[in-house]
Structures are given as C-alpha cells and as structure tokens.
Amino acid sequence: TASDGKFYAPLTAYARTSGRGDPMFHNPGEFSMQLPVGEAELTFVKGFEFFPQTVSIEIQEGEVSSLNVELERLTDMGAKGWFSASTHVHANYAGNLHNTLENLMMMSRAEDQDLVLEQVANKDNRILDYHYFEPGGQAHSISEPDQIVVVGQEYRPPFYGHIFMFGLSEHLISPFVTGYEGTAIESLYPSNTDMMLKAKAQGAVTGYVHPYNGDSDPLLGNLGGGKGFMVDAALGTADALEWSDANRAGFYPLYAAWNNGLKVTATGGEDSISSLHRSKLLGSLRTYVYTGSQGLDMQAWFDAMKKGRAVVSSGPLLEFNVEGALPGDTVSLPAGGGEVTLRGWLRSVTDLESLALVCNGQEVERIEFSRNTQRYDLETQLQIERSGWCHLRAEGAPGDRFPMDVAYTQAFTNPVWFQVGEEPIRNPESASYGLRWIDRLQELADSWPGWRSEREKAHVYQQFDAARDVYRANLDQ
C-alpha cells in the first residue's frame, strides 16, 4: 500500500486480487516499481514454509529506494521428504491474460510449490490449454529438476461433479462434459464412473474436485458438487476427494468412506484460474505428499498420494505418525487390539485455534489454543479395540487467516489405519450413509430430463447398484 492508500504493482507484473480480496502480484524474487512519494508498506509472502514479513519504506522524490528482504524459514518440508502441489490449477480460463506454463512455474515458485498440476478443461464449447498436453503419462517436457509440471484434464459434468485426471498416457478424454441441458450431450451417460475407468485404462489418477463447501452434511441437501463421490469411492474408480477451500462439509462423506474401509485420499487444490485478475491464488489449498528417499519425482508423488501419504493444507503444516507409521500406512495389532502411541507435529505462520485427533469419525481429543499459538507437539496413547483409522485436523480463526487466501486456515492429515486381527473395518451407520446417498443420487437422476434412452439409464443405475452392494455388504457384517 502506497502513501496515497492505493495498491501498486510493477509494470511487468500482472496485478491480482485474491479470492479473499487481497491485492497482490507474483514475482521471481526481484522487481522494480514506481510509487508516490511518502511511506509505502509492502507484505512479502512465500507459501506456507516462510514467515510473511511486512516492511515499510520511505519513497523520496527523484530517488531510487532499495529494499532487501530475507524471509525467515519456518521449516523445510522438502528436506523431510514432503513435496507440495495444488491438485487444481488452470492457466487459461477466460480473463485478459494469455497465460503460459512458464508463467505458472514462476507463480508456483513464488508460492513455494514443488509441482504444477495444470488441468485442460472446457469452457462451454471451448477447450482451454489442450495444446499443452503431451502423451506419455509423464512430467511435461518443460519440467525442471526442482520443479515438475504435469498437464492433466478436468472433466466437468454439472450433475455428477467435476473430476481430475492426471497421468493420461495417450490422449485427453472426450466428451469433456455431459449433462449440459439443452445440448446434444444432455444425457447423464456416460457417468463419471465410465470416464474414470477410461482414464484409469490410461494409467491416470482420478479424484473429485471442489465438491463441497460450508459446514452442513451434503446428504441433507442435493449432495453438493460431488454427487457421484460415494458411488466411485465404493467402486474404486475415484482415488481422491479434493478440498478447494476450508470447509467441514466434506468430512461427512469422507469419513463415511473411510469408515467403510475405502481408502480414498483427501487432497488440496484451490481451483485457481490464473488468467483472471481476481481468482483464488495458486497453491492456496495444496497437498503435501511424502515420497521420502525417492525425492521429487512425478510417479513417486502420485503413487504416494494414492496410498494416502498426504496432508491437505491451506497454511498450517502437519505431521502425524502412529508407532512410526505415516498417513496411508496400516498398523497391525493382534485380535483384541492394543495400546498405541500417536505423535503429531503442528507448525503455522498464522495463529491457530485448535487441533483435533479424530478416530473413526469421532473426536477423541481436542486441544484449544490460546492467542498467538503457531506450534504444538502432540503425544498421546490410545487403546485400539477394533480395525479403523485416526487422523489430525487443525484450524485457525477466520480473523487470523491473512495472508492465506481462504475463509480460515485448515489442515488435516490422511488417516493412519489399524488392522486388528482379521477384523475388517465396519461401521453400520456409515454403510447406511452410503446407501442413503446413492438413493438420493438416483432420485435426482430420475428427475433429469435429458436421458437419451432407457438403455443408458439402466447402464448407469447398474453402477449405482454395484456401489450399493459394497455398502450393503458392510452393513451386514
């Protein structure tokens, strides 16, 4: 902010406003700009692992004022084997900036991310960024040793919910959308299940994107923006469920899936559209994935993500282990169970409000923080009596979110699993939840006006029934 109270940016930068209304610009580390005479205040931010710093400088008429700012590092997640990326980034999607992969890489470096996961998508009848796709299912050729670029696809049906597909080995998948009312692709066939099976045949990783918002259970309404999730979680066609903003609504279907033993990975991806002046900031929701000694490698990252070795974050940094087992791992216990030691590590550049240990969907322990708390170490013992899971959730207050581009800061780990004897993970209430979800989904599908034939409807409903069979089997045990 300059002396006149206005925001300024370098002539060579693209001035932006974040999703929360904060004016800003990305830069590669050096920049020059013209400002009015007087005191100017600048805030420097570099992702989640450096403390932001606000400095003032006096601008003199006719003189060049220089400023050198070194940000203090909070921690180095990469040095510990954790590498971050947003699972939902668009280069071009309307707007007045002709964006490039090179510019996305610069922005991602400024946000301190290790991978850029760009998605080709349709905007109505146009396909944006398709020319960046390279067959082979590998990192894009523009990638560098310390920064990997992956070009995938967002499939965008308005009924079932949007999904990501990363690692397509041969080609982008068409049609890019179904269920567009008043068009030739109005039908709900092919389903998301069909499309994800096509993607998996090319070796891709799949997941539902920006599915839920707010605090309410999506089952109480029209299933939110991820209507097909409980079907594809049961059928194993969805690898992931994405967080695009801080919310608690997503935990209802996610916990139900985990309570049915469905090892879907939670990921973070904000759905930034970087060709717009106002958009969520790239990397404001991101996924930290542990690859350990394999380092920064595309295949290792996606393999570990699918295994659940991942943490979702909009700012806070979390680590969690049970007897040394990381998220995604399974701790084996004898019949009857046993006691385990759980350890958590929480750090943040913004103030935090709480940390919760959640097991099998129930809060087991909650720590409420006093003001100015940005770190906490947890160690606790827990008696495990049946097969299940535990994970950690951290949150900050809405008023403490700046400079993060979210409603409030939030982070949570994927679960560490417990196998007690030969007992499977079973939760009748969550199995019933899955069945009620699919019943509601079919009600909505029945009222859809665009089915082309009963044959198409029967095909999709057979998939619904196959998912029901999974939940019914869990309900009966």
N, C-alpha and C positions, 0 to 999 in steps of 0.2 A: 504494500500500500504506500503510495507516494504522499507528499506533503499536501496535495490537494484532495486526498481521500479517495483517489481513484486507483484502479489496478492498471499496471502497465506490463507489457511483455516485450522481449526483443523483436526486432523487425523480422528476424529469420525464424522465429518460433510460431507455433500455432497456439494462439491463446485459447484456453479452455475454461469451462465451468464444470466442476464435478457434479455427479448426481445429487450431492447434498448442497450444491450451490456455492462451493468454494472456487474462486478464480485461481487459475494456475497455468503453468506451462511446463513441458518436459524439456530437458536439455542434457547434452552429453557430459556435462561437468564444467564447461567453460562457456560464458556468454557475455555479451555486452548489450547495454540498453540505454536509452535516453530517458531521463526523469526530470521533473520540475525541481527547481531549487528548494532546498529545505530538507527536513528529515524524512527518510524513507525507511520502511520496515519490510524485511524480507524473511520468509519462512522457508527453510530448506528441509526437504523430506527425501529419504531414500528407502522406501519399503518398510519392512517390519523389524529389521535387524539392526537399525541405526536409530539413535535418538534424534528426533527432529530438533532443529535449532532455529530460533527467531533472533535476528540481529537487526540493529539499526545503523544507518549510515547517513552522514550529512552530505548532501549534494550541493556543491559550490558552483556558482555561475562561471561558465567558461573553463571549468577544470574537469579532469578525469579523476574520479574517485574509485579506488580499487578496494576489493574485499576478497579475502581468502578465508573460506570456512571449511573446517575439518569436522565431520560428524563423528560423534563417539559411537563406537560399536557396542550394541547390547550383547550380541552373541554371534557366532558363525555357524549356522545350521549346516552349511555345506561341508565344513570341516568335520562335522559329526556324521556325515553320510545322508543328510536330508536335503533334497533339492525341490525347488518350488516352481509351480506354474499355475496359471488360471486355466481351467478347462473350457473357457468360453470367451473367445476373443474374435472380433470381426475387424478387418482392415477397412473395408468399404461397405457402406450400407446407407445410401443417401448422404446428405451433407454436402459441403463445398470443398472438402479436402480430397484430392486424389492420393489416397494413402498407398504405401508400398510396404513390402516385407522389411526392407531396410529401416524404414521409419518405425515399424512395430518393434524391431530389435532395439533401436535406440530407446524407445519408450520403456521397453521391458527392462533394459539395463538400468534406466533411471529409477525404476520401481524395484530393482534388485531381485529379478526373477531369473531362473536358470533356463527355462524352456518357454517358447512362444507357441501356443496351441491355437493357430488360426483356423477359422471354420468358413468354408464356402457355404453360401446359403442363398435361397431365393428371396427376392423382394417382389412379391406379387408374381408377375410373369418374367422377371429378370433374374438371372443367376449371377451373383456378385462374386468376384475373385476366383472364378473357375480356372482361369489361366495360371494360377499359382500351383494348382495340383500337379504332383508328379507321381506316376505309377511306381510301384515297387514296395510300398508299405514301409519305407524307411524315412529317416530325417530328410528334410528338404535340402537340396544341394547348396543353399545359401548359408546353411548352419556353420557355426564356428566351433572350435574345440571347447570353448567355455560357454557357448550359447546354442541351444538346439532349437530349430524351427520345425514344426510339424503342421502340415496343412491337411485338415480333415474336412468333414462335412456335417452341417446341421440339417437334419431332416425336420420339417416344420409343419406337421399336421395340426390344425387348430383343435381338433376333437381329442385325440389320444394324448397329445402333449409332444413337445419338441424333444429331439434326442441328438446326442453327438455320436459320431463315428470317426475314430482315429485309427490310422494304420491300414487303410484300404490299399490292397496290393495291386489292384488292376485299374479300377475306374471309379468315378463318382456314381452314386446310385440314383436312378430315376424311376418314378417321378420324385421330384423334390418335396412334394406335398400331396396330401389327399384331404378330402373333406372340405374343399372350398365351395361354399354354397353358390349356386348359380353358374357353375362352370362344368366342363366335361369331366372334372376329377372331383365331383361332389361326394362320391361314394366313400364309405369308411373301409373299403377294401382297396388296396392291401392294408393290413393292420400294421401297427408298429412291430408286432412280433414277426410278421413276414419280412419287414425291412431290416430288422436287426439280424435275422437269420441270414439274409443276403449279405449284410456287412460282415458277419462272423465267417461266412464262407470265404471272404477275402482276408481273413485274419485280423479284423478290426476289433477294437474295444468300443463298447457301447454304453450309453447312460442317458437317463432323463435329465433335462436341463431346465433351469428356472421353474421348478414345478410348483412350489408352494410359498406363500407369504403370510405374515401375521402370526397370530398365536393360536388360532382355532383349528380343530381337527378338520381336515378336508372332507372327511366322511360325513360331517354334519351338513355339508352343502353339496356342491356339484363336483367334488373330487379335485378341485383346483386345476392347475395347469399340467398335472402329471397323472391324468386319468388312467392310463394304461399301466402304471408302475406296478401295482400289486399282481397283475397278470404276468408281466415279464420278469418280475422278481421270482415268482413261483416256477416259471418255465426255464429260468436260467438264461434268458435272452438279454436281460439288462445287467450289465456289470456294475453300474454306478447310479447314484442319485445325487444330483448336484445342488449345492446351496448357492444362490445368486445374490442374496442379501441376508443379513442377520434375521433369523426368524425361529420360532418354536413350533410352527405348524408342521414342518417336515418331520419332526421326531415321531409323530403319531404313526404314519405309515412305515417309517424307517425302523422304529422299534418293533412294530408288528412283524416286519420281515425278519429282523434279527431273531425275534422270539420264536419264529418258525424254523430257525436254523438256516435261513437263506443269507448267504454271505455276500450281500451287496455292499459295495464300498461307497461311503459318502465322500464327495469331492467338493471343491470350492471353485466357482467360476462366475464372475460378475455379469457376463454378457455386455462387455464394453463394445461400443461402436465408435471407433476412433476416427472416423471421418466427420463426426459431428462436433460442433463447438460445445454442446452440452451432452455429456454422457457419463455413465459410471467410469471411473478411472480404471485403466488396465491393471489387473492384479489386485484390485481392492478386495476381492474374495479369491483365495488361492488354495492350492493343495500342496502340502509338503509330503513328499514320498521318500521313504528310506530305502536307498539302494546299497548302503554300506560300502564295502570294498569295491563294488562294481563302479562306483563313481557316477559321473554324469553321462548317462547313456540312454537313448530313447527306449530301446527294447527293455532294458532293465527297469526303467521308470514305469512303463506301462505294466510290465509283469508284476512289479511290486505293488502298484496301485490296485490291480485286480485281486491280489492276495489280501488287500486291506491294510497294508503297511503305510497308512496315510493319515494325515491330520488336516482338518479343514480350519482355515483361519481368515479373519478379517482384521488381524492385528496381533492378538496375543499368540505366544508361542508355547506349545505344549509338548511334553514328552511323557510317556506312560509305559510302565512295564510291570508285569506280574511274575515274580520269581525269575526275572531276566527276560521273559517272553514279551515281545513287542506287539503292538496292534496288528491284527491279522494272524498272529500265532495262536496255537492251541496248547493250553496247559493240561496235561493228562493227570488225573487223580484216580485213586482206587475206588471201588464200589463203596458207597457211604460218604465219599468226599474227603475233605481235609482242610487244614488252615493254610492260607497263602499270604504272602506279603506283597502289597501293592505300593508302588512308588510313582509319584508324579512330580514333574518339574514345570513350573509356570513362570514365564517372563513376558513383560509387555512394555512398550514405550509409552502407553497411555494407562491411566488409572483403571483398576479393576474393581468389580463389585462382588463377585462370588466365584467359587469353584465347587463343582458338584461331582461326586462319584455316583454313577448310575449303573445298576446291575439288573439285567433282565427287565429293563424299562422302569424300574423303581429307584428313587433316590435313596441311596444308602447312607451317604454322608454329605453334608453341605457346610462350606466354610464361607461366612460372610466377612468381607474385608472392611476395614476402616478406610478413611480417606487416604489418598496418596500411596496406595498399595499397588506395586507393579511387579512383585515377585512373590513366589510362595513355593515351598518344597513340602510335598506330602509323603508320608509313610504311614501305612496302616495295615492292620491284619484283618483278615476276613475269613470266616468259616464258609466254605463252599460245600453245599449239600447235594446239588444237582447240576446237570450239564446246563450251561448258559454262557453268559458274557458280562463284561464290565467295560465301561469307558469313562473318560473325563470330559466335563463341559465347563467352560469358563465364560464369563460375561462381564462387560462393563456397563456403566450407566449411559443413557443417551447423551447426557450433557458432557460426558468425558470422551466422546468419540473422536473429536478433531485431533489430528488431521486425516483420520481414516474416513473413507467415503462410504459409510454405512450408517444405518439407523442407530446401532450401538455395536460396540466391538464384541465379537463372539469367536470362540474357537472350541473345537472338540475333536477328540481322537476317534478313530475307528476302534472297534472292540477287541479286547483280548478274549479268546474263547476258552471255555472249560469243558473238558470231556471227563465225566465221572463214570468210571467203569465202562459199560457198554450202553449206557443210557443215552438216547437221543435227546436233542433239545426239543422240548414240547411245552406249549403254553395254550391251553384250550381257548382262553379269551382272545389271544392274538390270531389263532386259527379261525375263530368266528369272525374276527375283524376282517380278515382276508376274504371270507365268503360274503360278508355283507358289502364289502367294497365292490366285488365283482357283480353282485346282484344290482347294486346301484348303477354300475357302469353299463350293464345290459339294459336297464330301464332307460338310460339316456340314449343308448344306441338304438333301442326300439323306436324312439320318437324322432330319430334322424330322418329327414325327408329324402336324402339323396342316394339311398341304396339302388344299385342298378339291377340287382336280381336277388331272388331268394337263395340262389346258389352261393353268391358272395356272402350273404348274411350267415348262412349255415357254416361256411368255412371259418369265419371269424368267431362265431359262437362255439364252434368246436374247440378253438383255442381257449376261450373263456372256461369251458367245461374241463379242459385239461388242467388249467390252473386251479379250478375248484377242487379237482381230485387231490391235488397236493395238500391243500388246506384241510380237506375232509380227512385225509389220512392222518394228519397231525391232530385233528380234533378227536379222533377215535382212540388215540394212544395215551 
